[in-house]
Amino acid sequence: MQPGQKSFEDVCNEFWWVITYVAKGIAREEISYAKEMLETLVRPMFIKMIEWHIRTQYAFAMSFGQGGKFMKKYLSVEHYNKILSTYSDAGIENNWQSLFVMTALFEEFAGSVSSILNLAYNNTEEKNVKNYLMELYNVQ
């Protein structure tokens, strides 16, 4: 289903604000907490944006599958491999790097969806959160 403005804003807001909890968890070396926040709250928003991005390319006439199981056939090898790299192990640096890949992909896909569907995207929220993540990362 094609998102409306409210659905799009809700997904973006949930992604950008809850990802700060993930970053705080990584910065504090609370990996179990960071992973819980990432996998239960952030990743579903990430997957939803990937789905919308793909569906905009196919006029919403394709099957994405539960958890994006069919996304591989609709994405470039580069995008698919980057998405896979967001599933990191328990290493602190690996979690940071996967988080940065995830935010870059979300930014790209949200920008594409907003442009194609003529939806407003809060670039200020994105920029502020990304700056905050870098501040946390650079404190280490």
C-alpha positions in Angstrom: 0.0 0.0 0.0 1.2 3.5 -0.9 2.0 5.6 2.2 0.3 8.9 2.8 2.0 11.9 4.4 1.2 10.8 8.0 2.4 7.2 7.5 5.6 8.4 5.9 6.2 11.0 8.7 5.5 8.4 11.4 8.0 5.9 10.0 10.7 8.6 9.5 10.1 10.0 13.0 10.2 6.6 14.7 13.4 5.7 12.8 15.3 8.9 13.5 14.4 9.3 17.1 14.7 5.7 18.3 18.0 5.3 16.5 19.4 7.7 19.1 18.7 5.1 21.8 20.6 2.5 19.7 23.6 4.9 19.5 23.5 5.6 23.2 23.5 1.9 23.9 26.5 1.4 21.7 28.3 4.3 23.2 27.7 2.9 26.7 28.7 -0.6 25.5 25.2 -1.8 26.3 25.1 -4.0 23.3 22.1 -6.1 24.3 20.0 -3.0 24.9 21.2 -1.4 21.6 20.4 -4.6 19.7 16.9 -4.8 21.3 16.1 -1.2 20.3 17.6 -1.7 16.8 15.8 -5.0 16.0 12.4 -4.4 17.6 11.9 -0.7 16.9 14.3 0.7 14.3 14.7 -2.2 11.9 10.9 -2.4 11.2 10.9 1.2 10.1 14.0 0.6 8.0 12.4 -2.4 6.3 9.2 -0.4 5.7 11.2 2.4 4.0 13.0 -0.2 1.8 9.7 -1.7 0.9 8.2 1.7 -0.1 11.3 2.5 -2.1 11.1 -0.7 -4.1 7.3 -0.4 -4.5 7.6 3.1 -5.9 9.8 1.6 -8.7 7.1 -0.9 -9.5 3.9 1.2 -9.1 3.2 -0.8 -5.9 2.5 -3.9 -8.0 5.0 -6.4 -6.6 5.4 -8.7 -3.6 7.9 -7.6 -1.0 7.4 -10.6 1.3 7.4 -10.9 5.1 10.5 -9.2 6.4 11.5 -8.2 2.9 12.3 -11.8 1.9 11.9 -10.9 -1.8 13.8 -7.6 -1.7 17.0 -9.1 -3.1 15.4 -9.5 -6.6 14.4 -5.8 -6.7 17.5 -4.2 -5.4 21.0 -3.7 -6.9 23.7 -6.0 -5.5 25.3 -3.0 -3.9 22.1 -1.9 -2.1 21.3 -5.5 -1.0 24.8 -6.0 0.4 24.7 -2.7 2.2 21.4 -3.8 3.8 23.0 -7.1 4.9 25.9 -5.2 6.4 23.4 -3.5 8.9 23.2 -6.9 10.6 26.3 -6.7 12.7 27.9 -8.8 15.4 28.4 -7.7 19.0 31.6 -5.6 18.3 31.3 -2.0 19.3 32.9 -0.6 16.1 31.0 -3.0 13.9 27.7 -1.8 15.5 28.7 1.8 14.8 29.5 1.1 11.2 26.3 -0.8 10.6 24.4 2.0 12.2 26.0 4.5 9.8 25.2 2.3 6.8 21.6 2.0 7.9 21.2 5.8 8.4 22.7 6.5 5.0 20.4 4.0 3.3 17.4 5.3 5.1 18.3 8.8 4.1 18.6 7.7 0.4 15.4 5.6 0.3 13.3 8.2 2.2 14.5 10.9 -0.1 13.5 8.8 -3.1 10.1 7.9 -1.7 9.3 11.5 -0.7 10.3 12.7 -4.2 8.4 10.1 -6.1 5.3 10.3 -4.0 5.5 14.1 -3.4 5.7 13.7 0.4 7.3 16.2 2.7 10.5 14.9 4.3 12.0 16.4 7.5 15.6 16.9 6.5 16.3 19.0 9.6 15.3 16.1 11.8 17.6 13.8 9.9 20.5 16.2 9.9 20.2 16.8 13.7 20.0 13.1 14.5 23.0 12.3 12.3 25.0 15.0 13.9 24.1 13.7 17.4 25.1 10.1 16.3 28.5 11.5 15.2 29.0 13.3 18.4 28.3 10.1 20.4 30.7 8.2 18.1 33.5 10.8 18.4 33.4 10.8 22.2 34.6 7.2 22.4 
